[in-house]
Amino acid sequence: MGYYTRVLSTKLECFPFERIVDSLSKRGFGVSGLEKSHVGPWDSFEVVDIVLGEVVLLVEYNPIIEGELGHEEMEEFREEVKTLKPAQGAYWLGRCFDLIKSIYAFQHLLSDDAVSEKGFEAATIIKTLLASDSYAIRQADFEGFTNFNGDYIVWQFDDNAKAVVRMSILKSINF
């Protein structure tokens, strides 16, 4: 099992696969294992590092539709956010979940350092494309959720974690 990061998008329409492939190919990546979907043009695919010759990332598109995986995942996030800190960020996030229409999930394969590094690079390329196309919240396992600007607003970091990340503190809420 790998480590997951996600992009929670305000757009239901699946991002064009051809644009993803084009951006990845310019950086030395290819794709394989494309799975067609009954709800969109694609469901999932693997990102392959051409030099390593290995799959470095798995990508899924999950629309928020009743009875689909994306809907189940969104419901889990709604429950999870109730326990997150700071409370103002959790409240804002819970309210913004109503705007989310799809989830792009990235399973990072952590078999060795090279695969891990290339997987994060490929994910960053795709996440940048997605963020340019719609308002999006980013989520990372054991880290937390961001606002639409990419700043962490609720966090789940381990007490011993050491990294520099952008965080925002919400002073007031105007909905």
N, C-alpha and C positions, 0 to 999 in steps of 0.2 A: 504494500500500500504506500502511496506517495503522499506528498504534502500538497494541499489544495490552496489555490488563490482563485478569486472570482471577480467578475465584473457584473454588477447588477445594473442593467440598462433600462432607461425609460422608453426604449423603442421595442415594440413587439417584433417588427420585421427583422429577419435574420440578416446579419451583415454579409455583404457579397463575398462569397468564397474566393472568387477570382482576385479580388483586391488583397485578400489575406495572402494568397499564394504568391502574388506578384511582389508584395513587400518582403515576404520571407525569402523568396528566391534571390533577391538583391543582396541578402545578408548571408547567403551560404546554406540556406535551409530548403528542404523539400517537404512534401506531404505524402502520406500514404494512408491506407485504411479508411478512406472516405466512406462514411455511411450516410445514405440518403434518409430523409425523414418523411414521416407522414404529415408533419405539421409545418415544415419549412423546406428550403432547398438543400440543407445539410443538417446532420444531427451531430456528427463527431468526426474527428480525424486525428492522425498522429503527425507530429512534426519530427522530421529526421534531419540531423546534422549531416551534411554531405561529407565532410572531412572525416568525422568519427564513424560514419556509416551506421549510426544507431538512432533509435527513437529516443528523443530527449523530453518530449512533452505530449500529453494527451489533451485534446480540446473538445469540449461539448457545448452545444447550444441547447438551452432548455427554456422554452417559452413558459410564461406563467399562465397556464390554462388548466382549469379544473380537471383532475384526473391524470395530469402529466407530472413528471418528475420535478419540473421547475416549480409547480404549485406546492408540492410537498416540501421542497427545500425552503421555499419562502415562508411557509407556515412554521418550520423549525426555526428560522431566523427570527420570526415574530416572537416566539417563546423565549429564545435565547437573549434577545435584546433587553428583555425585562430585568435581567440580572446584571447587565453591564454598567460600568462606571466610566465617566461621570454621568450622573443621572440626567443632566440637561442634554447631553449628547445622545443618550439612549432614547430619551423622549423624542428629540428631533428625528432621529433615525427611524423610530417606530412610525412616526407620522409620514415620513418620506417613503416608507415601504409601499404605501398605496400608489405611488407613481411608478413603481418598478414593473416592467412588462416582460423582461426576459433575464436569464442568468447565463453567462458564459463561464464555464468551469474549466480550470487549468489544473491538471494533475501533473505535478513536477516529479519526474523520476529521479530518484536520489541514489542511483547505483554506484556512482563515483563522482569525484569532484568535477571532472570535465563534463559529464552528462548533466550534472546539476547546474553548472554555470551556463551551459548552452541552453538548457531548458528555461532558465530565468531570462536569458537574453531573448529567446523566441517569444516568451510570454509578454515581455515588455513591448516588443514590436506590435503584437496583436492588440494588447491593451491600449496602446497609444492610438491605434486605428479606431478602436471602439469608442474611446473617449472623445475623439474628434467628430464622431458621428451623432452622439447623443449625450445628455447628462447621464453620468454614471457614478455609482458608488463602488468603491473597491473593498474587497474583503479578503483577509488572509487568515488561515487557520493559526490559532494561538497568537495572533497579533491584534486583530480588531477590524473595525470598519472606518472608512473615510467619508468625508462629505463630498460634494460634487467637485470641489477644488483639489481633491487628492490629499487633504490633511486628515490625519487620524482624529476622530471625534470620540470614539470609544475604543478602549484598548483591553487586550487580554494578554499582554506581555508577561512572561515569567519575571519574577522579582529580580532575578540575576541577569536578565537580558541587558546587553550593551550594544547600542546602535544609535545612530543619529537619524531621527525621523521627524517629519513635519507633523505637528499637532495643533489643533485649534480648540479653544475653550469657548463655549457658547455663553454669552452674557445674558441674552434675553431671547425669547421666542415670540415671533409674530406670525401666527398662522391665521 
